[in-house]
Amino acid sequence: MPVAPSLSFPRRLLAAFLSCAALAAPAAFAQEAPAAGGTLGKIQQSGAITFGYREWSFGFSYLDGNLRPVGYSIDICHRIVEAVKAELKMPSIEVKYQAVISANRIPLVQNGTVDIECGSTTNLVERQKLVAFSPDIFRYNVRLLVKADSGIRGIADLQGKSVVTTAGTTSLRLLREADKGQSLQITHLSGKDHTDSFLLVESGRAAAFVLDDILLAGQIANARQPQDFAIVGESLRTENQSLMFRKDDPPFKALVDRVVGAMMRSGEMEALYQRWFMSPIPPKNINIRYPLNAETRDAFQNPSSKGI
């Protein structure tokens, strides 16, 4: 049997060094490895967390006069970051921001670009196959935004008219599923974001914009002539809005659920609500004036992320 050539002295020395290093590695790794896997481990390794934010979801997640993301959802996410600092014993965590729209928000969470989406996303059971959600932070009704003098008062009045929905939302499907929407003959238009959709109504290209009534209220509050618009019609569905993050990450979901639940029990969530939906907000000091509804109050009293 051929004998393997012996290692030169330098190579034998290197081999011995690597062998010792391998024996010592577990102890060193135990000291330096992240305290957790998943999102928490990613944050610990990078020292940063990335928020997904919306540019035009007024009150929830939008840009202020300095082009800084602000809003109800953003504030809740910052409270979660404080809890992450305590969990990982990190004195500081850099918050990075990534703009998202309805059409790309789920893929950007899935692929790791966004760690938590702090926007205005509905928690749907079908979406839970792709991502995970916090307990509901808001509940609302899907309705119609129209010009006040349009004569449109409900779904049936849309017959033969142009209707806009924002790409990536469920609004058109809900309209079609409504009893009075199934036989409608409409021209469907698609806006790239909520403000784009609103502008189609403002310019007269669309007769109605279908969306969550709170987001419609935010668009009206920021319009040049708010009195020119109205939210009308029967509710297409009561929906629940949540923060969104990667699925199959129990430690991070447990932390998010704990923080959101504590904010609801302490009254902090309702105080944030009053700040963003019942008080003047930047950049124009406009008050959306959307009182806390019974559905959202129930969400605060009975936290749930089961979806619809």
WOBEL-V263743 format. One record per helix or strand of 3 or more residues. SS is the DSSP state (a for helix, b for strand). FROM is the first residue (numbers start at 1). LEN is the number of residues. Records with the same first field share a line. If there is no record, write none. Layout:
BEGIN
SS->FROM-LEN + FROM-LEN
END
This chain:
BEGIN
a->9-24 + 38-9 + 72-17 + 105-6 + 127-3 + 155-4 + 171-7 + 194-9 + 213-9 + 226-3 + 250-17 + 268-10 + 294-8
b->48-6 + 61-3 + 94-6 + 116-7 + 131-3 + 138-10 + 162-5 + 187-5 + 208-5 + 229-4 + 238-9
END
